[in-house]
Amino acid sequence: MQKSRPHIQVSVHDQELKLRRGRKIIRRYPVSTSRFGVGSKENSHKTPLGKFRISDKVG
């Protein structure tokens, strides 16, 4: 049986990041999202919703 790839799930409501492999939660971390709420309008400083791919590591 092949293991599923890990993925990150962020809950704006719970202010929590979950590192998951399939349905199993590997780790939990507290996060802070925008005080301006959620949205995708450019320069609104809101937290965008949706699926995103991590492409680069910084630092």
Phi and psi in degrees as GROMACS dihedral restraints (atoms count N, CA, C in turn):
[ dihedral_restraints ]
;  ai    aj    ak    al  type     phi  dphi    fc
    3     4     5     6     1   -84.1    20    10
    4     5     6     7     1   135.0    20    10
    6     7     8     9     1   -73.4    20    10
    7     8     9    10     1   143.7    20    10
    9    10    11    12     1   -76.7    20    10
   10    11    12    13     1   155.7    20    10
   12    13    14    15     1   -74.4    20    10
   13    14    15    16     1   145.4    20    10
   15    16    17    18     1   -68.6    20    10
   16    17    18    19     1   150.3    20    10
   18    19    20    21     1  -144.3    20    10
   19    20    21    22     1   161.0    20    10
   21    22    23    24     1  -108.2    20    10
   22    23    24    25     1   135.1    20    10
   24    25    26    27     1  -125.8    20    10
   25    26    27    28     1   127.0    20    10
   27    28    29    30     1  -113.6    20    10
   28    29    30    31     1   129.0    20    10
   30    31    32    33     1  -103.9    20    10
   31    32    33    34     1   114.8    20    10
   33    34    35    36     1   -67.1    20    10
   34    35    36    37     1   -41.7    20    10
   36    37    38    39     1   -60.0    20    10
   37    38    39    40     1   -46.5    20    10
   39    40    41    42     1   -89.5    20    10
   40    41    42    43     1    -7.3    20    10
   42    43    44    45     1    52.2    20    10
   43    44    45    46     1    52.0    20    10
   45    46    47    48     1  -143.2    20    10
   46    47    48    49     1   140.3    20    10
   48    49    50    51     1  -106.3    20    10
   49    50    51    52     1   133.7    20    10
   51    52    53    54     1  -118.6    20    10
   52    53    54    55     1   129.8    20    10
   54    55    56    57     1   -94.3    20    10
   55    56    57    58     1   119.6    20    10
   57    58    59    60     1  -122.7    20    10
   58    59    60    61     1   151.9    20    10
   60    61    62    63     1  -127.9    20    10
   61    62    63    64     1   105.9    20    10
   63    64    65    66     1    66.0    20    10
   64    65    66    67     1  -129.1    20    10
   66    67    68    69     1   -89.8    20    10
   67    68    69    70     1   -11.2    20    10
   69    70    71    72     1   -80.8    20    10
   70    71    72    73     1   132.9    20    10
   72    73    74    75     1   -88.7    20    10
   73    74    75    76     1   120.5    20    10
   75    76    77    78     1   -86.4    20    10
   76    77    78    79     1   -47.5    20    10
   78    79    80    81     1  -145.7    20    10
   79    80    81    82     1   158.0    20    10
   81    82    83    84     1  -129.3    20    10
   82    83    84    85     1   141.2    20    10
   84    85    86    87     1  -137.7    20    10
   85    86    87    88     1   142.3    20    10
   87    88    89    90     1   -73.7    20    10
   88    89    90    91     1   144.6    20    10
   90    91    92    93     1  -133.6    20    10
   91    92    93    94     1   166.5    20    10
   93    94    95    96     1  -128.9    20    10
   94    95    96    97     1   123.1    20    10
   96    97    98    99     1  -104.0    20    10
   97    98    99   100     1   177.9    20    10
   99   100   101   102     1   -60.2    20    10
  100   101   102   103     1   138.8    20    10
  102   103   104   105     1   -72.7    20    10
  103   104   105   106     1    -9.5    20    10
  105   106   107   108     1   -90.6    20    10
  106   107   108   109     1     2.9    20    10
  108   109   110   111     1    90.6    20    10
  109   110   111   112     1  -158.0    20    10
  111   112   113   114     1  -110.9    20    10
  112   113   114   115     1   150.8    20    10
  114   115   116   117     1   163.1    20    10
  115   116   117   118     1   168.6    20    10
  117   118   119   120     1  -124.1    20    10
  118   119   120   121     1    12.3    20    10
  120   121   122   123     1   -70.3    20    10
  121   122   123   124     1   131.7    20    10
  123   124   125   126     1   -58.8    20    10
  124   125   126   127     1   138.4    20    10
  126   127   128   129     1    63.5    20    10
  127   128   129   130     1    18.8    20    10
  129   130   131   132     1   -87.0    20    10
  130   131   132   133     1   -12.5    20    10
  132   133   134   135     1    63.0    20    10
  133   134   135   136     1    22.0    20    10
  135   136   137   138     1   -91.6    20    10
  136   137   138   139     1   159.0    20    10
  138   139   140   141     1   -80.2    20    10
  139   140   141   142     1   120.3    20    10
  141   142   143   144     1   -75.1    20    10
  142   143   144   145     1   146.0    20    10
  144   145   146   147     1  -104.0    20    10
  145   146   147   148     1   155.3    20    10
  147   148   149   150     1   132.7    20    10
  148   149   150   151     1  -169.8    20    10
  150   151   152   153     1  -100.4    20    10
  151   152   153   154     1   134.7    20    10
  153   154   155   156     1  -133.0    20    10
  154   155   156   157     1   152.4    20    10
  156   157   158   159     1  -112.2    20    10
  157   158   159   160     1   132.3    20    10
  159   160   161   162     1   -79.9    20    10
  160   161   162   163     1   121.6    20    10
  162   163   164   165     1  -108.4    20    10
  163   164   165   166     1   -26.6    20    10
  165   166   167   168     1  -142.2    20    10
  166   167   168   169     1   153.9    20    10
  168   169   170   171     1  -103.5    20    10
  169   170   171   172     1   132.7    20    10
  171   172   173   174     1  -111.2    20    10
  172   173   174   175     1   130.4    20    10
